[in-house]
């Protein structure tokens, strides 16, 4: 299958780029604290 040249002009998805950099850092042994969206088990305080 041949990919259209137009697709190559689309900028990369920002969060995919961030994930790639995060994975590279983890492979180098950097301790990453993920502050992304979580799944809290308690309601937020008032």
PDB file of N, CA, C and O in Angstrom:
ATOM      1  N   UNK A   1       0.841  -1.161   0.000  1.00  0.00           N
ATOM      2  CA  UNK A   1       0.000   0.000   0.000  1.00  0.00           C
ATOM      3  C   UNK A   1       0.897   1.238   0.000  1.00  0.00           C
ATOM      4  O   UNK A   1       1.874   1.303   0.745  1.00  0.00           O
ATOM      5  N   UNK A   2       0.564   2.201  -0.824  1.00  0.00           N
ATOM      6  CA  UNK A   2       1.336   3.434  -0.911  1.00  0.00           C
ATOM      7  C   UNK A   2       0.616   4.528  -0.121  1.00  0.00           C
ATOM      8  O   UNK A   2      -0.587   4.734  -0.277  1.00  0.00           O
ATOM      9  N   UNK A   3       1.372   5.220   0.724  1.00  0.00           N
ATOM     10  CA  UNK A   3       0.803   6.292   1.542  1.00  0.00           C
ATOM     11  C   UNK A   3       0.883   7.605   0.773  1.00  0.00           C
ATOM     12  O   UNK A   3       1.911   7.913   0.169  1.00  0.00           O
ATOM     13  N   UNK A   4      -0.192   8.371   0.795  1.00  0.00           N
ATOM     14  CA  UNK A   4      -0.237   9.652   0.091  1.00  0.00           C
ATOM     15  C   UNK A   4       0.776  10.626   0.687  1.00  0.00           C
ATOM     16  O   UNK A   4       1.000  10.635   1.898  1.00  0.00           O
ATOM     17  N   UNK A   5       1.381  11.439  -0.161  1.00  0.00           N
ATOM     18  CA  UNK A   5       2.363  12.420   0.305  1.00  0.00           C
ATOM     19  C   UNK A   5       1.736  13.447   1.240  1.00  0.00           C
ATOM     20  O   UNK A   5       2.419  13.995   2.105  1.00  0.00           O
ATOM     21  N   UNK A   6       0.450  13.710   1.076  1.00  0.00           N
ATOM     22  CA  UNK A   6      -0.225  14.680   1.945  1.00  0.00           C
ATOM     23  C   UNK A   6      -0.104  14.298   3.409  1.00  0.00           C
ATOM     24  O   UNK A   6       0.018  15.158   4.282  1.00  0.00           O
ATOM     25  N   UNK A   7      -0.138  13.014   3.665  1.00  0.00           N
ATOM     26  CA  UNK A   7      -0.107  12.550   5.051  1.00  0.00           C
ATOM     27  C   UNK A   7       1.221  12.896   5.716  1.00  0.00           C
ATOM     28  O   UNK A   7       1.274  13.064   6.934  1.00  0.00           O
ATOM     29  N   UNK A   8       2.286  13.003   4.939  1.00  0.00           N
ATOM     30  CA  UNK A   8       3.598  13.321   5.496  1.00  0.00           C
ATOM     31  C   UNK A   8       3.694  14.771   5.943  1.00  0.00           C
ATOM     32  O   UNK A   8       4.595  15.116   6.708  1.00  0.00           O
ATOM     33  N   UNK A   9       2.787  15.628   5.486  1.00  0.00           N
ATOM     34  CA  UNK A   9       2.828  17.039   5.881  1.00  0.00           C
ATOM     35  C   UNK A   9       2.039  17.309   7.156  1.00  0.00           C
ATOM     36  O   UNK A   9       2.092  18.416   7.692  1.00  0.00           O
ATOM     37  N   UNK A  10       1.316  16.320   7.644  1.00  0.00           N
ATOM     38  CA  UNK A  10       0.558  16.492   8.879  1.00  0.00           C
ATOM     39  C   UNK A  10       1.531  16.430  10.054  1.00  0.00           C
ATOM     40  O   UNK A  10       2.337  15.503  10.142  1.00  0.00           O
ATOM     41  N   UNK A  11       1.463  17.413  10.959  1.00  0.00           N
ATOM     42  CA  UNK A  11       2.378  17.384  12.108  1.00  0.00           C
ATOM     43  C   UNK A  11       2.053  16.206  13.030  1.00  0.00           C
ATOM     44  O   UNK A  11       0.912  15.746  13.072  1.00  0.00           O
ATOM     45  N   UNK A  12       3.056  15.720  13.767  1.00  0.00           N
ATOM     46  CA  UNK A  12       2.813  14.584  14.659  1.00  0.00           C
ATOM     47  C   UNK A  12       1.858  14.973  15.785  1.00  0.00           C
ATOM     48  O   UNK A  12       1.792  16.134  16.188  1.00  0.00           O
ATOM     49  N   UNK A  13       1.132  14.000  16.275  1.00  0.00           N
ATOM     50  CA  UNK A  13       0.214  14.200  17.387  1.00  0.00           C
ATOM     51  C   UNK A  13       1.037  14.507  18.635  1.00  0.00           C
ATOM     52  O   UNK A  13       1.917  13.731  19.009  1.00  0.00           O
ATOM     53  N   UNK A  14       0.751  15.637  19.279  1.00  0.00           N
ATOM     54  CA  UNK A  14       1.547  16.119  20.405  1.00  0.00           C
ATOM     55  C   UNK A  14       1.700  15.076  21.505  1.00  0.00           C
ATOM     56  O   UNK A  14       2.812  14.838  21.978  1.00  0.00           O
ATOM     57  N   UNK A  15       0.609  14.457  21.915  1.00  0.00           N
ATOM     58  CA  UNK A  15       0.689  13.523  23.034  1.00  0.00           C
ATOM     59  C   UNK A  15       1.431  12.245  22.664  1.00  0.00           C
ATOM     60  O   UNK A  15       2.022  11.604  23.534  1.00  0.00           O
ATOM     61  N   UNK A  16       1.412  11.868  21.408  1.00  0.00           N
ATOM     62  CA  UNK A  16       2.201  10.713  20.971  1.00  0.00           C
ATOM     63  C   UNK A  16       3.685  11.038  21.078  1.00  0.00           C
ATOM     64  O   UNK A  16       4.484  10.186  21.468  1.00  0.00           O
ATOM     65  N   UNK A  17       4.054  12.270  20.733  1.00  0.00           N
ATOM     66  CA  UNK A  17       5.455  12.691  20.853  1.00  0.00           C
ATOM     67  C   UNK A  17       5.884  12.718  22.318  1.00  0.00           C
ATOM     68  O   UNK A  17       6.993  12.301  22.651  1.00  0.00           O
ATOM     69  N   UNK A  18       5.015  13.206  23.184  1.00  0.00           N
ATOM     70  CA  UNK A  18       5.333  13.240  24.614  1.00  0.00           C
ATOM     71  C   UNK A  18       5.505  11.821  25.144  1.00  0.00           C
ATOM     72  O   UNK A  18       6.436  11.553  25.903  1.00  0.00           O
ATOM     73  N   UNK A  19       4.618  10.913  24.752  1.00  0.00           N
ATOM     74  CA  UNK A  19       4.739   9.517  25.187  1.00  0.00           C
ATOM     75  C   UNK A  19       6.040   8.893  24.711  1.00  0.00           C
ATOM     76  O   UNK A  19       6.668   8.128  25.442  1.00  0.00           O
ATOM     77  N   UNK A  20       6.450   9.216  23.484  1.00  0.00           N
ATOM     78  CA  UNK A  20       7.706   8.678  22.959  1.00  0.00           C
ATOM     79  C   UNK A  20       8.891   9.169  23.795  1.00  0.00           C
ATOM     80  O   UNK A  20       9.778   8.389  24.142  1.00  0.00           O
ATOM     81  N   UNK A  21       8.899  10.457  24.113  1.00  0.00           N
ATOM     82  CA  UNK A  21       9.988  11.011  24.926  1.00  0.00           C
ATOM     83  C   UNK A  21       9.980  10.413  26.332  1.00  0.00           C
ATOM     84  O   UNK A  21      11.037  10.163  26.911  1.00  0.00           O
ATOM     85  N   UNK A  22       8.785  10.185  26.876  1.00  0.00           N
ATOM     86  CA  UNK A  22       8.671   9.580  28.202  1.00  0.00           C
ATOM     87  C   UNK A  22       9.246   8.168  28.189  1.00  0.00           C
ATOM     88  O   UNK A  22      10.005   7.799  29.085  1.00  0.00           O
ATOM     89  N   UNK A  23       8.893   7.385  27.188  1.00  0.00           N
ATOM     90  CA  UNK A  23       9.401   6.014  27.091  1.00  0.00           C
ATOM     91  C   UNK A  23      10.924   5.993  26.945  1.00  0.00           C
ATOM     92  O   UNK A  23      11.589   5.139  27.532  1.00  0.00           O
ATOM     93  N   UNK A  24      11.478   6.926  26.168  1.00  0.00           N
ATOM     94  CA  UNK A  24      12.927   7.006  26.008  1.00  0.00           C
ATOM     95  C   UNK A  24      13.590   7.318  27.344  1.00  0.00           C
ATOM     96  O   UNK A  24      14.630   6.747  27.672  1.00  0.00           O
ATOM     97  N   UNK A  25      12.991   8.224  28.116  1.00  0.00           N
ATOM     98  CA  UNK A  25      13.544   8.580  29.422  1.00  0.00           C
ATOM     99  C   UNK A  25      13.489   7.392  30.374  1.00  0.00           C
ATOM    100  O   UNK A  25      14.442   7.151  31.115  1.00  0.00           O
ATOM    101  N   UNK A  26      12.400   6.655  30.364  1.00  0.00           N
ATOM    102  CA  UNK A  26      12.265   5.479  31.227  1.00  0.00           C
ATOM    103  C   UNK A  26      13.328   4.443  30.871  1.00  0.00           C
ATOM    104  O   UNK A  26      13.904   3.819  31.762  1.00  0.00           O
ATOM    105  N   UNK A  27      13.593   4.254  29.590  1.00  0.00           N
ATOM    106  CA  UNK A  27      14.621   3.296  29.162  1.00  0.00           C
ATOM    107  C   UNK A  27      16.010   3.714  29.638  1.00  0.00           C
ATOM    108  O   UNK A  27      16.873   2.866  29.864  1.00  0.00           O
ATOM    109  N   UNK A  28      16.227   5.033  29.790  1.00  0.00           N
ATOM    110  CA  UNK A  28      17.512   5.531  30.294  1.00  0.00           C
ATOM    111  C   UNK A  28      17.593   5.459  31.814  1.00  0.00           C
ATOM    112  O   UNK A  28      18.626   5.780  32.401  1.00  0.00           O
ATOM    113  N   UNK A  29      16.493   5.034  32.454  1.00  0.00           N
ATOM    114  CA  UNK A  29      16.496   4.890  33.904  1.00  0.00           C
ATOM    115  C   UNK A  29      15.951   6.088  34.659  1.00  0.00           C
ATOM    116  O   UNK A  29      16.070   6.149  35.882  1.00  0.00           O
ATOM    117  N   UNK A  30      15.356   7.044  33.955  1.00  0.00           N
ATOM    118  CA  UNK A  30      14.787   8.219  34.607  1.00  0.00           C
ATOM    119  C   UNK A  30      13.486   7.814  35.288  1.00  0.00           C
ATOM    120  O   UNK A  30      12.649   7.136  34.693  1.00  0.00           O
ATOM    121  N   UNK A  31      13.323   8.238  36.549  1.00  0.00           N
ATOM    122  CA  UNK A  31      12.094   7.950  37.288  1.00  0.00           C
ATOM    123  C   UNK A  31      11.045   8.981  36.892  1.00  0.00           C
ATOM    124  O   UNK A  31      11.214  10.170  37.159  1.00  0.00           O
ATOM    125  N   UNK A  32       9.972   8.539  36.262  1.00  0.00           N
ATOM    126  CA  UNK A  32       8.923   9.424  35.766  1.00  0.00           C
ATOM    127  C   UNK A  32       7.708   9.325  36.685  1.00  0.00           C
ATOM    128  O   UNK A  32       7.235   8.230  36.989  1.00  0.00           O
ATOM    129  N   UNK A  33       7.212  10.473  37.119  1.00  0.00           N
ATOM    130  CA  UNK A  33       5.975  10.526  37.892  1.00  0.00           C
ATOM    131  C   UNK A  33       4.887  10.998  36.946  1.00  0.00           C
ATOM    132  O   UNK A  33       4.931  12.126  36.454  1.00  0.00           O
ATOM    133  N   UNK A  34       3.916  10.143  36.692  1.00  0.00           N
ATOM    134  CA  UNK A  34       2.849  10.457  35.757  1.00  0.00           C
ATOM    135  C   UNK A  34       1.781  11.280  36.471  1.00  0.00           C
ATOM    136  O   UNK A  34       1.110  10.788  37.378  1.00  0.00           O
ATOM    137  N   UNK A  35       1.630  12.531  36.055  1.00  0.00           N
ATOM    138  CA  UNK A  35       0.611  13.406  36.627  1.00  0.00           C
ATOM    139  C   UNK A  35      -0.569  13.554  35.679  1.00  0.00           C
ATOM    140  O   UNK A  35      -1.320  14.526  35.758  1.00  0.00           O
ATOM    141  N   UNK A  36      -0.726  12.599  34.793  1.00  0.00           N
ATOM    142  CA  UNK A  36      -1.824  12.629  33.836  1.00  0.00           C
ATOM    143  C   UNK A  36      -3.149  12.304  34.499  1.00  0.00           C
ATOM    144  O   UNK A  36      -3.242  12.204  35.722  1.00  0.00           O
ATOM    145  N   UNK A  37      -4.151  12.146  33.689  1.00  0.00           N
ATOM    146  CA  UNK A  37      -5.484  11.840  34.190  1.00  0.00           C
ATOM    147  C   UNK A  37      -5.452  10.500  34.911  1.00  0.00           C
ATOM    148  O   UNK A  37      -4.940   9.509  34.391  1.00  0.00           O
ATOM    149  N   UNK A  38      -5.999  10.489  36.093  1.00  0.00           N
ATOM    150  CA  UNK A  38      -6.021   9.266  36.875  1.00  0.00           C
ATOM    151  C   UNK A  38      -7.429   8.734  37.027  1.00  0.00           C
ATOM    152  O   UNK A  38      -8.366   9.184  36.368  1.00  0.00           O
ATOM    153  N   UNK A  39      -7.549   7.775  37.903  1.00  0.00           N
ATOM    154  CA  UNK A  39      -8.845   7.177  38.203  1.00  0.00           C
ATOM    155  C   UNK A  39      -8.975   7.162  39.723  1.00  0.00           C
ATOM    156  O   UNK A  39      -8.755   6.131  40.358  1.00  0.00           O
ATOM    157  N   UNK A  40      -9.337   8.321  40.314  1.00  0.00           N
ATOM    158  CA  UNK A  40      -9.361   8.399  41.781  1.00  0.00           C
ATOM    159  C   UNK A  40     -10.397   7.457  42.389  1.00  0.00           C
ATOM    160  O   UNK A  40     -11.469   7.230  41.828  1.00  0.00           O
ATOM    161  N   UNK A  41     -10.043   6.918  43.551  1.00  0.00           N
ATOM    162  CA  UNK A  41     -10.970   6.027  44.240  1.00  0.00           C
ATOM    163  C   UNK A  41     -11.742   6.753  45.333  1.00  0.00           C
ATOM    164  O   UNK A  41     -12.600   6.165  45.991  1.00  0.00           O
ATOM    165  N   UNK A  42     -11.431   8.052  45.528  1.00  0.00           N
ATOM    166  CA  UNK A  42     -12.130   8.863  46.516  1.00  0.00           C
ATOM    167  C   UNK A  42     -12.572  10.163  45.867  1.00  0.00           C
ATOM    168  O   UNK A  42     -11.927  10.633  44.929  1.00  0.00           O
ATOM    169  N   UNK A  43     -13.662  10.755  46.347  1.00  0.00           N
ATOM    170  CA  UNK A  43     -14.098  12.036  45.783  1.00  0.00           C
ATOM    171  C   UNK A  43     -13.114  13.148  46.138  1.00  0.00           C
ATOM    172  O   UNK A  43     -12.390  13.051  47.129  1.00  0.00           O
ATOM    173  N   UNK A  44     -13.092  14.188  45.337  1.00  0.00           N
ATOM    174  CA  UNK A  44     -12.213  15.324  45.623  1.00  0.00           C
ATOM    175  C   UNK A  44     -12.714  16.059  46.861  1.00  0.00           C
ATOM    176  O   UNK A  44     -13.920  16.124  47.100  1.00  0.00           O
ATOM    177  N   UNK A  45     -11.785  16.618  47.657  1.00  0.00           N
ATOM    178  CA  UNK A  45     -12.211  17.337  48.866  1.00  0.00           C
ATOM    179  C   UNK A  45     -12.926  18.638  48.517  1.00  0.00           C
ATOM    180  O   UNK A  45     -12.723  19.206  47.444  1.00  0.00           O
ATOM    181  N   UNK A  46     -13.769  19.101  49.446  1.00  0.00           N
ATOM    182  CA  UNK A  46     -14.488  20.368  49.240  1.00  0.00           C
ATOM    183  C   UNK A  46     -13.597  21.566  49.460  1.00  0.00           C
ATOM    184  O   UNK A  46     -14.047  22.703  49.326  1.00  0.00           O
TER     185      UNK A  46
END
